[in-house]
Amino acid sequence: MSARSILLTRFNLGGLELPNRMVMAPLTRCRAGNGGVPSAINAKYYSQRATAGLIISEATSVSPRGNCFPNIPGLYTRDQEAGWRLVTEAVHAAGGRIFAQLWHGGRVSHSDFQPDGGPPLGASAVAARVQVLTNEGPKSSQTPRALGLSEIAEVVSEYRAAGLVARAAGFDGVEIHAANGYLPDQFLRDGSNHRTDAYGGSPAGRARFVLELAESLVGDWGAERVGVRISPSGTYNDMSDSDPFATYDYVVREFERLRLAYIHVMRASESDRRHGGAIVPLARFRPLFSRAIIANQDFDKESGEAAIAAGEADLIAFGRPFLANPDLPKRFELDALLNTPDPSTFYGGAEKGYIDYPTLDEVRTA
């Protein structure tokens, strides 16, 4: 056994005591039931991974208009609240902690998902050059309809309402998904936001939407139970920004002003580099944000330890490793071999590739 990893040390996240610094990253799995309602299989999946210091739920839609994948969960009906309560109770019974990630697809939704069959919504009428996975298979994205000012206020209200449903369902906190080209990210970056009103133009104007979301959630939850995910270098979903350093310096300073519990930063991926994304280093945000920084994107044990030791992050989010290894902290502690994830089962399906990955103890007794 190696010396104890810094990843396995305790951390206080806004008053929430975490037994380790390993975060289970939000992972879209497309396995919610009819009407976006989580069920017993979802509860088992999350509770199997409750030894994570913190679980961040899969991206969960704040309204029907925000849906952009088949079979994703929501947080806007009583049935969804009850389904998520199954999950949170199972996680808590297993000793874990879980935040809900609040999500709206914006322009990368599709008319197939829209209740009125109309175009998806966006910051501006600028289409993303992507394929959207619908119930009928992949389809080309559509030009969104730019939200009017009164509609922006309605969407902010949808996020706040979803946050209240999350609290009633027993979550320990909420995270705004403002990364990866979804609606808050579409407002934040000037490649997708061409507005000339108060929600466009300067970094302050483009950041207004996500800051209003954060303020509305802080009012109900308290700042110590609200985080936000950002992708400063991200090109996923056809995203770009002419000056990401100015954009993200501004918005992260505003998250500091709001005293949010954490920022969850997606560092540059190989895909971002290939697609010409500006590389914003993770280390840039430590001088701007005094509370917790969660770092994400292709970390393993060694690189995660290094990022914490360098002071660039406080916690590390692991996606595929947690997907395939329910007992990932134990495996890191023992330097044990990891299960290999099966990409063919990532999105959709039932138990296979979801709740049947063996723990280390199960492997040993097989």
MARMARNU-600785 format. One record per residue (C-alpha): residue in three letters; chain; x, y, z. Coordinates in steps of 0.1 Angstrom, whole numbers. Layout:
<recs>
> ALA	A	X	Y	Z
...
</recs>
This chain:
<recs>
> MET	A	0	0	0
> SER	A	13	34	-9
> ALA	A	15	65	14
> ARG	A	-19	80	20
> SER	A	-30	100	-10
> ILE	A	-40	136	-5
> LEU	A	-71	127	-25
> LEU	A	-82	106	5
> THR	A	-79	134	31
> ARG	A	-110	151	45
> PHE	A	-123	184	32
> ASN	A	-148	209	45
> LEU	A	-170	221	17
> GLY	A	-191	250	29
> GLY	A	-197	233	62
> LEU	A	-203	199	46
> GLU	A	-177	174	58
> LEU	A	-163	153	30
> PRO	A	-144	122	39
> ASN	A	-122	125	8
> ARG	A	-114	149	-20
> MET	A	-127	126	-48
> VAL	A	-159	139	-65
> MET	A	-181	117	-87
> ALA	A	-185	139	-118
> PRO	A	-219	144	-133
> LEU	A	-224	117	-159
> THR	A	-253	116	-184
> ARG	A	-265	80	-186
> CYS	A	-300	83	-202
> ARG	A	-316	59	-179
> ALA	A	-344	78	-163
> GLY	A	-379	64	-164
> ASN	A	-410	78	-182
> GLY	A	-414	115	-177
> GLY	A	-378	119	-165
> VAL	A	-385	102	-132
> PRO	A	-356	84	-115
> SER	A	-363	49	-102
> ALA	A	-348	22	-80
> ILE	A	-321	14	-106
> ASN	A	-309	50	-104
> ALA	A	-309	49	-66
> LYS	A	-288	17	-67
> TYR	A	-263	32	-91
> TYR	A	-257	63	-70
> SER	A	-257	46	-37
> GLN	A	-230	21	-50
> ARG	A	-208	51	-54
> ALA	A	-215	68	-20
> THR	A	-179	66	-8
> ALA	A	-171	95	-31
> GLY	A	-164	126	-11
> LEU	A	-192	142	-31
> ILE	A	-215	130	-58
> ILE	A	-228	155	-84
> SER	A	-258	141	-101
> GLU	A	-261	137	-138
> ALA	A	-273	168	-157
> THR	A	-310	172	-147
> SER	A	-333	194	-167
> VAL	A	-350	223	-151
> SER	A	-380	223	-175
> PRO	A	-393	203	-205
> ARG	A	-379	230	-228
> GLY	A	-344	223	-215
> ASN	A	-344	186	-225
> CYS	A	-317	177	-250
> PHE	A	-311	139	-246
> PRO	A	-335	110	-245
> ASN	A	-344	95	-211
> ILE	A	-328	122	-189
> PRO	A	-342	131	-155
> GLY	A	-359	163	-146
> LEU	A	-366	184	-115
> TYR	A	-399	201	-124
> THR	A	-426	176	-114
> ARG	A	-438	160	-82
> ASP	A	-431	125	-96
> GLN	A	-395	136	-104
> GLU	A	-391	149	-69
> ALA	A	-403	115	-55
> GLY	A	-380	97	-78
> TRP	A	-350	117	-68
> ARG	A	-359	113	-31
> LEU	A	-353	75	-37
> VAL	A	-318	84	-49
> THR	A	-309	109	-21
> GLU	A	-322	86	6
> ALA	A	-302	57	-8
> VAL	A	-271	78	-10
> HIS	A	-275	92	25
> ALA	A	-282	57	39
> ALA	A	-249	46	24
> GLY	A	-231	75	41
> GLY	A	-228	98	10
> ARG	A	-235	134	0
> ILE	A	-251	145	-33
> PHE	A	-257	178	-52
> ALA	A	-281	181	-81
> GLN	A	-267	195	-113
> LEU	A	-293	219	-129
> TRP	A	-293	218	-166
> HIS	A	-309	235	-197
> GLY	A	-298	225	-232
> GLY	A	-307	258	-248
> ARG	A	-298	257	-285
> VAL	A	-285	221	-284
> SER	A	-320	209	-277
> HIS	A	-343	201	-306
> SER	A	-379	207	-317
> ASP	A	-385	170	-310
> PHE	A	-380	177	-273
> GLN	A	-400	210	-272
> PRO	A	-435	208	-258
> ASP	A	-449	230	-286
> GLY	A	-427	214	-313
> GLY	A	-410	248	-320
> PRO	A	-373	256	-322
> PRO	A	-351	253	-292
> LEU	A	-343	284	-272
> GLY	A	-309	302	-271
> ALA	A	-291	333	-261
> SER	A	-291	343	-298
> ALA	A	-304	329	-331
> VAL	A	-270	312	-337
> ALA	A	-271	275	-345
> ALA	A	-246	250	-331
> ARG	A	-229	229	-358
> VAL	A	-236	196	-340
> GLN	A	-258	165	-341
> VAL	A	-285	162	-314
> LEU	A	-293	128	-301
> THR	A	-331	125	-302
> ASN	A	-355	96	-295
> GLU	A	-353	89	-333
> GLY	A	-315	90	-334
> PRO	A	-291	118	-343
> LYS	A	-305	148	-360
> SER	A	-289	181	-372
> SER	A	-292	210	-348
> GLN	A	-316	238	-355
> THR	A	-313	276	-353
> PRO	A	-326	285	-319
> ARG	A	-351	312	-311
> ALA	A	-334	340	-290
> LEU	A	-350	344	-256
> GLY	A	-368	377	-251
> LEU	A	-362	396	-219
> SER	A	-394	384	-202
> GLU	A	-386	349	-212
> ILE	A	-351	351	-196
> ALA	A	-368	360	-163
> GLU	A	-391	329	-168
> VAL	A	-361	306	-173
> VAL	A	-344	321	-141
> SER	A	-377	312	-123
> GLU	A	-375	277	-137
> TYR	A	-340	272	-123
> ARG	A	-351	286	-89
> ALA	A	-382	263	-89
> ALA	A	-360	233	-98
> GLY	A	-337	242	-70
> LEU	A	-366	241	-46
> VAL	A	-377	207	-59
> ALA	A	-341	195	-54
> ARG	A	-342	207	-18
> ALA	A	-375	189	-12
> ALA	A	-361	158	-28
> GLY	A	-333	157	-2
> PHE	A	-302	169	-21
> ASP	A	-274	185	-1
> GLY	A	-269	213	-26
> VAL	A	-271	223	-63
> GLU	A	-247	230	-91
> ILE	A	-255	252	-121
> HIS	A	-242	236	-153
> ALA	A	-227	266	-170
> ALA	A	-203	246	-191
> ASN	A	-201	225	-223
> GLY	A	-222	247	-245
> TYR	A	-255	245	-226
> LEU	A	-278	275	-221
> PRO	A	-258	295	-194
> ASP	A	-226	289	-214
> GLN	A	-244	301	-245
> PHE	A	-250	334	-228
> LEU	A	-216	336	-213
> ARG	A	-195	333	-245
> ASP	A	-195	356	-274
> GLY	A	-194	329	-301
> SER	A	-230	321	-292
> ASN	A	-242	353	-277
> HIS	A	-246	381	-302
> ARG	A	-271	401	-281
> THR	A	-270	439	-279
> ASP	A	-292	443	-248
> ALA	A	-283	440	-211
> TYR	A	-275	403	-216
> GLY	A	-249	407	-243
> GLY	A	-218	426	-253
> SER	A	-193	429	-225
> PRO	A	-183	401	-202
> ALA	A	-205	418	-176
> GLY	A	-235	417	-199
> ARG	A	-229	381	-210
> ALA	A	-224	369	-174
> ARG	A	-256	385	-163
> PHE	A	-278	354	-169
> VAL	A	-256	329	-150
> LEU	A	-252	354	-122
> GLU	A	-290	358	-119
> LEU	A	-293	321	-117
> ALA	A	-267	319	-90
> GLU	A	-283	347	-70
> SER	A	-318	331	-72
> LEU	A	-304	298	-59
> VAL	A	-283	314	-32
> GLY	A	-315	331	-19
> ASP	A	-330	297	-12
> TRP	A	-301	275	-4
> GLY	A	-274	298	10
> ALA	A	-242	303	-9
> GLU	A	-224	275	8
> ARG	A	-247	249	-9
> VAL	A	-245	264	-45
> GLY	A	-217	256	-70
> VAL	A	-212	263	-107
> ARG	A	-195	243	-135
> ILE	A	-176	262	-162
> SER	A	-155	252	-192
> PRO	A	-132	282	-201
> SER	A	-113	263	-228
> GLY	A	-142	242	-240
> THR	A	-151	237	-277
> TYR	A	-177	210	-271
> ASN	A	-211	218	-287
> ASP	A	-195	243	-311
> MET	A	-185	268	-284
> SER	A	-160	296	-287
> ASP	A	-151	330	-271
> SER	A	-129	357	-285
> ASP	A	-113	365	-251
> PRO	A	-119	337	-226
> PHE	A	-94	352	-202
> ALA	A	-115	384	-198
> THR	A	-148	365	-198
> TYR	A	-138	340	-171
> ASP	A	-118	364	-150
> TYR	A	-149	385	-147
> VAL	A	-174	358	-140
> VAL	A	-152	339	-115
> ARG	A	-146	372	-96
> GLU	A	-184	376	-95
> PHE	A	-188	340	-82
> GLU	A	-163	350	-55
> ARG	A	-184	380	-46
> LEU	A	-214	358	-42
> ARG	A	-193	335	-20
> LEU	A	-204	303	-39
> ALA	A	-193	270	-23
> TYR	A	-172	261	-53
> ILE	A	-164	264	-90
> HIS	A	-161	232	-109
> VAL	A	-136	238	-137
> MET	A	-133	217	-169
> ARG	A	-97	220	-179
> ALA	A	-88	219	-216
> SER	A	-92	184	-232
> GLU	A	-73	170	-262
> SER	A	-104	177	-283
> ASP	A	-104	213	-272
> ARG	A	-68	216	-283
> ARG	A	-75	200	-317
> HIS	A	-104	223	-323
> GLY	A	-83	254	-316
> GLY	A	-97	263	-282
> ALA	A	-78	289	-262
> ILE	A	-61	271	-233
> VAL	A	-71	288	-200
> PRO	A	-49	272	-173
> LEU	A	-65	258	-142
> ALA	A	-40	278	-121
> ARG	A	-55	311	-133
> PHE	A	-85	308	-110
> ARG	A	-68	303	-76
> PRO	A	-60	340	-72
> LEU	A	-96	349	-82
> PHE	A	-116	325	-61
> SER	A	-109	318	-24
> ARG	A	-133	289	-18
> ALA	A	-132	254	-32
> ILE	A	-121	246	-67
> ILE	A	-131	213	-82
> ALA	A	-110	203	-112
> ASN	A	-123	180	-139
> GLN	A	-112	164	-173
> ASP	A	-92	132	-177
> PHE	A	-76	131	-143
> ASP	A	-61	100	-128
> LYS	A	-48	94	-93
> GLU	A	-14	109	-100
> SER	A	-25	140	-119
> GLY	A	-52	146	-94
> GLU	A	-28	145	-65
> ALA	A	-4	168	-84
> ALA	A	-32	194	-91
> ILE	A	-41	196	-54
> ALA	A	-4	196	-43
> ALA	A	2	225	-67
> GLY	A	-26	245	-51
> GLU	A	-46	246	-84
> ALA	A	-76	226	-70
> ASP	A	-90	214	-37
> LEU	A	-110	185	-51
> ILE	A	-108	164	-83
> ALA	A	-139	151	-102
> PHE	A	-136	117	-118
> GLY	A	-161	106	-145
> ARG	A	-154	73	-163
> PRO	A	-133	59	-134
> PHE	A	-163	63	-111
> LEU	A	-187	50	-137
> ALA	A	-167	17	-139
> ASN	A	-155	15	-103
> PRO	A	-182	20	-77
> ASP	A	-155	18	-49
> LEU	A	-130	41	-66
> PRO	A	-117	56	-33
> LYS	A	-108	22	-19
> ARG	A	-91	12	-52
> PHE	A	-70	44	-50
> GLU	A	-62	37	-14
> LEU	A	-49	2	-22
> ASP	A	-34	11	-56
> ALA	A	-57	-17	-70
> LEU	A	-64	-23	-106
> LEU	A	-94	-5	-121
> ASN	A	-123	-19	-140
> THR	A	-124	-8	-177
> PRO	A	-154	12	-187
> ASP	A	-176	-1	-216
> PRO	A	-184	29	-239
> SER	A	-212	9	-256
> THR	A	-232	11	-224
> PHE	A	-226	47	-215
> TYR	A	-259	61	-228
> GLY	A	-291	43	-224
> GLY	A	-299	7	-215
> ALA	A	-306	-10	-182
> GLU	A	-284	-28	-157
> LYS	A	-256	-37	-180
> GLY	A	-228	-12	-178
> TYR	A	-247	7	-151
> ILE	A	-250	-12	-118
> ASP	A	-231	-44	-126
> TYR	A	-195	-31	-124
> PRO	A	-179	-52	-96
> THR	A	-164	-38	-65
> LEU	A	-129	-49	-54
> ASP	A	-144	-72	-28
> GLU	A	-166	-88	-54
> VAL	A	-137	-93	-77
> ARG	A	-117	-110	-49
> THR	A	-145	-134	-40
> ALA	A	-156	-143	-75
</recs>
